């Protein structure tokens, strides 16, 4: 579904990503693991077109989207949940969801009720302003808002950051449900145990380069991977 081929991405004159390549098959949960500052978010920004790569190519559903603006990638079925959530603080939970609503290109349709079925805690907060939610509640709202665009492919950037262990467990269960309904996910995380428990395949990024990749059971047993990820 997604193929990133040899991208090099810069911030100004700073070279951040070096020849990064990865693939995600339909229906998979694939993880991108690495320490803070390793290049995970820049990879996501490149995929979304917010920081287009200077070299290399990005394909989604066999269409080259390398030069496409972010809004076109959203229309093609890619949704991104950034690590800082970026909800609308002055809008209610319900309004945050409704403002993102987009018709599905397929038969499956996410709406507010389906989001509330997935995150039942949000239903009780429908009329509460987003800025009054806890960090964990805002994370759920950010994921729900992304689902309202009816994506085929979901980018989750550091979803467990700042969450209490009980909320991490709940979030893992919800991501598993998304996988069960057929959503394809690329998950960037520092929480290695959480991430590998959900993923089918993994990539390890360090200093802007993919240094290891493989099925999760191979990564779990790799001592060098443990060292790079700080576990």
C-alpha positions as CSV (number, residue, x, y, z in Angstrom):
1,X,0.0,0.0,0.0
2,X,2.8,2.4,0.9
3,X,6.3,2.3,-0.6
4,X,9.0,4.8,0.5
5,X,12.0,4.5,-1.8
6,X,15.4,6.1,-1.0
7,X,14.2,9.4,0.3
8,X,16.5,12.2,1.4
9,X,14.8,15.0,3.4
10,X,16.3,18.3,4.6
11,X,15.3,21.0,7.1
12,X,16.8,24.0,5.4
13,X,20.5,23.0,4.9
14,X,20.3,20.2,7.5
15,X,20.2,16.8,6.0
16,X,17.8,14.8,8.2
17,X,16.9,11.6,6.4
18,X,19.4,9.5,4.4
19,X,18.2,7.1,1.8
20,X,15.2,6.0,3.9
21,X,13.1,3.1,2.4
22,X,10.2,1.2,3.8
23,X,7.1,-0.7,2.7
24,X,3.7,-1.3,4.3
25,X,1.4,-3.9,3.0
26,X,-2.4,-3.5,3.2
27,X,-3.8,-4.7,6.5
28,X,-0.5,-4.6,8.3
29,X,0.6,-2.7,11.4
30,X,4.2,-1.7,10.7
31,X,6.4,0.1,13.3
32,X,9.2,2.6,12.9
33,X,11.2,2.5,16.1
34,X,14.0,4.8,17.2
35,X,15.2,7.1,19.9
36,X,13.9,10.7,20.1
37,X,15.4,12.7,17.3
38,X,16.2,9.6,15.2
39,X,14.1,10.8,12.2
40,X,10.6,9.2,12.9
41,X,8.6,12.3,12.7
42,X,10.5,13.6,9.7
43,X,9.7,10.4,7.9
44,X,6.0,10.9,8.6
45,X,6.2,14.6,7.5
46,X,7.8,13.4,4.3
47,X,5.1,10.8,3.7
48,X,2.4,13.5,4.3
49,X,4.1,16.0,2.0
50,X,4.8,18.5,4.8
51,X,8.5,18.2,4.2
52,X,8.8,16.7,0.7
53,X,12.0,14.7,0.1
54,X,14.7,16.3,-2.1
55,X,15.5,12.9,-3.5
56,X,13.6,9.6,-3.7
57,X,10.0,8.6,-4.3
58,X,6.8,7.9,-2.3
59,X,4.1,5.7,-3.7
60,X,0.6,5.1,-2.2
61,X,-1.6,2.5,-3.8
62,X,0.8,2.3,-6.7
63,X,0.5,6.1,-7.4
64,X,3.5,8.3,-7.1
65,X,2.6,11.0,-4.6
66,X,6.1,12.4,-4.0
67,X,5.2,15.9,-5.2
68,X,1.6,15.9,-4.2
69,X,0.4,18.5,-1.5
70,X,-0.8,17.2,1.8
71,X,-4.5,17.8,1.1
72,X,-4.3,15.5,-1.9
73,X,-2.7,12.7,0.1
74,X,-5.6,13.0,2.7
75,X,-8.1,12.7,-0.2
76,X,-6.3,9.6,-1.4
77,X,-6.8,8.0,2.0
78,X,-3.8,8.9,4.3
79,X,-4.4,10.3,7.8
80,X,-1.8,11.4,10.3
81,X,-2.1,11.7,14.1
82,X,0.8,13.9,15.1
83,X,2.6,13.5,18.4
84,X,1.3,16.9,19.7
85,X,-2.3,16.0,18.9
86,X,-3.3,19.4,17.5
87,X,-6.9,19.3,18.4
88,X,-9.0,22.4,18.3
89,X,-9.0,23.5,22.0
90,X,-12.0,25.9,21.7
91,X,-14.2,23.3,19.9
92,X,-16.1,20.6,21.7
93,X,-15.2,17.0,21.3
94,X,-18.2,16.5,18.9
95,X,-17.2,19.5,16.9
96,X,-13.6,18.4,16.6
97,X,-14.9,15.1,15.1
98,X,-17.6,16.7,12.9
99,X,-15.2,19.2,11.3
100,X,-13.0,16.4,10.0
101,X,-15.8,14.3,8.6
102,X,-15.2,13.2,5.0
103,X,-17.1,10.7,2.9
104,X,-15.5,7.3,2.4
105,X,-14.2,6.3,-1.0
106,X,-15.1,2.6,-0.1
107,X,-18.2,1.0,1.5
108,X,-16.9,1.2,5.1
109,X,-17.8,4.5,6.7
110,X,-16.4,6.0,10.0
111,X,-18.8,8.4,11.7
112,X,-19.1,10.0,15.1
113,X,-21.0,7.1,16.5
114,X,-18.4,4.6,15.4
115,X,-15.6,6.7,16.9
116,X,-17.6,6.8,20.2
117,X,-18.0,3.0,20.0
118,X,-14.2,2.7,19.7
119,X,-13.5,5.3,22.4
120,X,-16.5,5.1,24.7
121,X,-15.0,7.7,27.1
122,X,-15.3,10.4,24.4
123,X,-19.1,9.9,24.1
124,X,-19.6,11.3,27.6
125,X,-17.5,14.3,26.7
126,X,-19.3,15.2,23.5
127,X,-20.0,18.8,24.6
128,X,-16.8,19.4,26.5
129,X,-14.2,21.6,24.9
130,X,-11.1,19.9,23.6
131,X,-8.8,22.1,25.6
132,X,-10.3,20.8,28.9
133,X,-9.5,17.1,28.1
134,X,-6.6,15.2,29.7
135,X,-3.6,14.3,27.5
136,X,-4.9,10.7,27.1
137,X,-8.4,12.0,26.2
138,X,-6.9,14.4,23.6
139,X,-4.9,11.5,22.1
140,X,-8.1,9.5,21.7
141,X,-9.8,12.5,20.2
142,X,-6.9,13.1,17.7
143,X,-7.2,9.4,16.6
144,X,-11.0,9.7,16.3
145,X,-10.7,12.9,14.3
146,X,-8.3,11.2,11.9
147,X,-10.7,8.3,11.5
148,X,-13.5,10.7,10.6
149,X,-11.6,11.4,7.3
150,X,-12.3,7.7,6.5
151,X,-8.6,6.8,5.7
152,X,-7.2,3.6,4.3
153,X,-3.9,4.3,5.9
154,X,-3.2,5.7,9.4
155,X,0.1,7.3,10.5
156,X,0.4,7.3,14.3
157,X,3.3,9.4,15.7
158,X,4.3,8.6,19.3
159,X,0.7,7.8,20.5
160,X,1.8,6.6,24.0
161,X,3.9,9.7,24.7
162,X,3.0,11.2,28.1
163,X,0.2,8.6,28.8
164,X,-0.2,6.7,32.0
165,X,0.3,2.9,31.8
166,X,-3.5,2.2,32.1
167,X,-4.1,4.5,29.1
168,X,-1.3,2.9,27.1
169,X,-3.0,-0.5,27.6
170,X,-6.4,0.9,26.5
171,X,-4.8,2.6,23.4
172,X,-3.1,-0.7,22.5
173,X,-6.4,-2.5,22.5
174,X,-8.0,0.2,20.3
175,X,-5.2,0.0,17.8
176,X,-5.6,-3.8,17.7
177,X,-9.3,-3.2,16.9
178,X,-8.4,-0.9,14.1
179,X,-6.2,-3.6,12.6
180,X,-9.0,-6.2,13.0
181,X,-11.3,-4.0,10.9
182,X,-8.7,-3.8,8.1
183,X,-7.1,-0.4,8.6
184,X,-3.4,-0.3,7.7
185,X,-1.2,1.5,10.2
186,X,2.4,2.8,10.3
187,X,3.3,3.4,14.0
188,X,6.3,5.5,15.1
189,X,7.2,4.9,18.8
190,X,9.9,4.9,21.4
191,X,7.9,2.5,23.6
192,X,9.4,-0.7,22.1
193,X,7.4,-3.3,24.1
194,X,4.1,-1.6,23.4
195,X,4.9,-1.3,19.7
196,X,6.2,-4.7,19.0
197,X,3.2,-6.3,20.7
198,X,1.0,-4.7,18.0
199,X,3.1,-4.9,14.9
200,X,3.7,-7.4,12.1
201,X,6.9,-5.9,10.8
202,X,9.4,-3.3,12.0
203,X,12.0,-0.8,10.9
204,X,14.7,0.7,13.2
205,X,15.8,4.2,12.4
206,X,18.9,5.8,13.9
207,X,20.5,9.1,12.9
208,X,18.1,9.4,9.9
209,X,19.0,6.0,8.4
210,X,17.1,2.7,8.5
211,X,19.6,0.4,10.1
212,X,17.5,-2.8,10.7
213,X,14.3,-4.2,9.5
214,X,12.4,-7.5,9.8
215,X,9.5,-9.4,11.4
216,X,8.9,-8.4,15.0
217,X,10.0,-11.7,16.4
218,X,13.4,-11.2,14.8
219,X,13.7,-7.6,16.1
220,X,12.8,-8.7,19.7
221,X,15.8,-11.1,19.8
222,X,18.3,-8.7,18.2
223,X,20.8,-7.3,20.7
224,X,21.9,-4.5,18.4
225,X,18.3,-3.4,18.0
226,X,17.9,-3.4,21.8
227,X,21.0,-1.2,22.1
228,X,19.8,1.3,19.4
229,X,16.3,1.6,20.9
230,X,17.7,1.8,24.5
231,X,16.1,-1.3,25.8
